[in-house]
Amino acid sequence: GFTLYQELLDRATKALKAGETPDPERPLDDVADVDLHLAALLPADYVPDVHERLILYKRIAGAGSRETLEEMRVEVVDRFGVLPEAGRNLFRVATIRLDCDALGVRRVDVASDGGKLTFRDQPAIDPGALVDLVQAEPNVYRFDGPNGLRFSATLETAEERMDFVESLLARLAASANNGGATIET
């Protein structure tokens, strides 16, 4: 009960600081779903204790900023050694999730042949920027329904997928004209 109260209070405080009205009806787990079809985890041979892994996953999922994620990454490396590839992916996907939340992207699904972004009802992205993107590169981008942007690209490796999504999100953030969406690069 107390944890739920803390989460509700934290969400309301963030909304007020951003000049928004808190929405108590919005689900608590209203965070972006990022599926890049790659291993993004802390392997059992890297963090052997199941309880410790679960605590780390919860902390990573609850990180509210890039700085917090970086501090956690440093802490994990300090405690357990050099991150394996799946662990590096985990922290990078968590950063992408933060960027998606800032822009109003509900879901990212990317596979080897492209993928799709699904936006919330009122994303922090200039709709004109999306139109410009689709018009500038019609062989890559196309609209998919009222809240979707589909893209075609050859993205065979995990690195290519993460790079593509980070670049796309940065482009959308840079072209946002409301000043509310910023992504550090």
C-alpha positions as CSV (number, residue, x, y, z in Angstrom):
1,G,0.0,0.0,0.0
2,F,2.7,2.5,0.9
3,T,4.7,1.8,-2.3
4,L,1.5,2.4,-4.4
5,Y,1.0,5.7,-2.5
6,Q,4.6,6.7,-3.2
7,E,4.3,5.9,-6.9
8,L,1.0,7.9,-7.1
9,L,2.6,10.9,-5.2
10,D,5.7,10.8,-7.4
11,R,3.7,10.8,-10.6
12,A,1.5,13.7,-9.4
13,T,4.6,15.7,-8.4
14,K,6.3,15.1,-11.8
15,A,3.1,16.2,-13.6
16,L,2.8,19.4,-11.5
17,K,6.5,20.2,-12.0
18,A,5.9,19.8,-15.8
19,G,3.0,22.2,-15.6
20,E,0.4,19.4,-16.3
21,T,-2.6,18.3,-14.4
22,P,-2.1,14.9,-12.7
23,D,-4.3,12.2,-14.1
24,P,-5.2,9.7,-11.4
25,E,-7.0,7.5,-13.9
26,R,-3.9,6.8,-15.9
27,P,-2.5,3.3,-15.1
28,L,0.7,3.2,-13.1
29,D,2.4,1.0,-15.6
30,D,1.9,3.4,-18.4
31,V,5.4,3.1,-19.7
32,A,6.7,2.5,-23.1
33,D,7.0,-1.1,-24.3
34,V,10.3,-1.6,-26.2
35,D,10.8,-4.8,-28.0
36,L,13.9,-4.9,-30.2
37,H,13.9,-8.7,-30.4
38,L,17.3,-9.0,-28.7
39,A,18.6,-10.3,-25.4
40,A,18.4,-7.5,-22.8
41,L,19.0,-9.0,-19.4
42,L,21.4,-9.7,-16.6
43,P,22.5,-13.4,-17.2
44,A,22.4,-15.8,-14.2
45,D,26.1,-16.4,-14.6
46,Y,26.7,-12.6,-14.2
47,V,24.4,-12.0,-11.3
48,P,23.9,-15.5,-9.7
49,D,21.5,-14.5,-7.0
50,V,17.9,-14.5,-8.4
51,H,16.7,-12.0,-5.7
52,E,19.5,-9.6,-6.5
53,R,18.7,-9.8,-10.2
54,L,15.1,-9.0,-9.5
55,I,16.0,-6.0,-7.4
56,L,18.3,-4.7,-10.1
57,Y,15.6,-5.2,-12.8
58,K,13.1,-3.2,-10.6
59,R,15.6,-0.4,-10.0
60,I,16.5,-0.2,-13.7
61,A,12.8,-0.2,-14.7
62,G,12.1,2.5,-12.1
63,A,15.0,4.8,-13.2
64,G,13.7,8.2,-14.1
65,S,16.6,9.6,-15.9
66,R,19.7,8.8,-18.0
67,E,21.9,9.9,-15.1
68,T,20.3,7.4,-12.8
69,L,20.7,4.7,-15.3
70,E,24.3,5.5,-15.8
71,E,24.9,5.5,-12.0
72,M,23.3,2.1,-11.8
73,R,25.3,0.8,-14.7
74,V,28.5,1.9,-13.0
75,E,27.4,0.3,-9.8
76,V,26.6,-3.0,-11.5
77,V,30.0,-3.0,-13.2
78,D,31.7,-2.2,-9.9
79,R,29.9,-5.0,-8.1
80,F,29.8,-7.7,-10.8
81,G,32.5,-6.9,-13.4
82,V,32.3,-5.9,-17.1
83,L,28.7,-6.1,-18.4
84,P,28.1,-8.9,-20.9
85,E,26.4,-7.9,-24.2
86,A,22.9,-8.7,-22.9
87,G,23.5,-6.5,-19.9
88,R,24.7,-3.6,-22.0
89,N,21.6,-4.1,-24.2
90,L,19.4,-4.0,-21.0
91,F,20.7,-0.5,-20.0
92,R,20.5,0.8,-23.6
93,V,16.9,-0.5,-23.9
94,A,16.1,1.2,-20.6
95,T,17.4,4.5,-22.0
96,I,15.4,4.1,-25.1
97,R,12.3,3.5,-22.9
98,L,13.0,6.8,-21.1
99,D,13.2,8.6,-24.5
100,C,10.0,7.0,-25.7
101,D,8.2,8.1,-22.5
102,A,9.5,11.7,-23.0
103,L,8.2,11.7,-26.6
104,G,4.9,10.0,-26.0
105,V,5.7,6.8,-27.7
106,R,3.7,3.9,-26.3
107,R,5.4,1.0,-28.1
108,V,8.5,0.3,-30.2
109,D,8.7,-3.0,-32.0
110,V,11.8,-3.6,-34.2
111,A,13.0,-6.7,-36.0
112,S,15.6,-7.4,-38.6
113,D,13.5,-6.0,-41.4
114,G,12.1,-2.9,-39.8
115,G,9.4,-2.1,-37.2
116,K,6.9,0.3,-35.9
117,L,6.4,3.1,-33.4
118,T,3.0,3.5,-31.8
119,F,2.3,6.8,-30.3
120,R,0.1,7.8,-27.3
121,D,-3.0,9.9,-28.1
122,Q,-1.1,13.2,-27.5
123,P,2.6,12.6,-28.1
124,A,5.2,15.4,-27.6
125,I,6.0,15.3,-31.2
126,D,5.2,17.8,-33.9
127,P,2.8,16.0,-36.3
128,G,4.3,18.1,-39.1
129,A,7.6,16.5,-38.4
130,L,6.2,13.1,-38.9
131,V,4.6,14.1,-42.2
132,D,8.0,15.6,-43.3
133,L,9.8,12.4,-42.3
134,V,7.4,10.3,-44.3
135,Q,7.5,12.6,-47.3
136,A,11.3,12.9,-47.2
137,E,11.9,9.1,-47.0
138,P,8.8,7.3,-48.4
139,N,10.7,4.2,-49.0
140,V,11.6,3.9,-45.4
141,Y,8.7,5.4,-43.4
142,R,4.9,5.2,-43.7
143,F,2.0,5.9,-41.5
144,D,0.3,2.9,-40.0
145,G,-3.1,3.9,-38.7
146,P,-3.7,7.1,-36.7
147,N,-1.0,6.5,-34.1
148,G,1.6,4.4,-35.9
149,L,4.7,5.0,-37.9
150,R,6.1,2.0,-39.7
151,F,9.6,1.8,-41.1
152,S,11.5,-0.6,-43.4
153,A,15.2,-1.1,-42.9
154,T,17.7,-3.9,-42.7
155,L,18.6,-4.2,-39.0
156,E,20.2,-7.6,-38.6
157,T,22.2,-6.9,-35.4
158,A,21.2,-5.7,-32.0
159,E,23.5,-2.7,-32.4
160,E,21.9,-1.7,-35.7
161,R,18.4,-1.9,-34.1
162,M,19.3,0.2,-31.1
163,D,21.2,2.7,-33.2
164,F,18.3,3.1,-35.6
165,V,15.7,3.6,-32.9
166,E,17.9,6.0,-31.0
167,S,18.5,8.0,-34.1
168,L,14.8,8.1,-35.0
169,L,13.8,9.2,-31.6
170,A,16.5,11.9,-31.6
171,R,15.2,13.2,-34.9
172,L,11.6,13.3,-33.7
173,A,12.7,15.1,-30.5
174,A,14.8,17.6,-32.4
175,S,11.9,18.5,-34.6
176,A,9.3,18.7,-31.8
177,N,8.2,22.3,-31.7
178,N,6.5,22.3,-28.3
179,G,9.8,22.3,-26.3
180,G,8.5,19.5,-24.0
181,A,10.4,16.7,-25.5
182,T,14.2,16.6,-25.2
183,I,16.5,13.7,-25.6
184,E,20.2,13.8,-24.7
185,T,22.5,12.4,-27.3
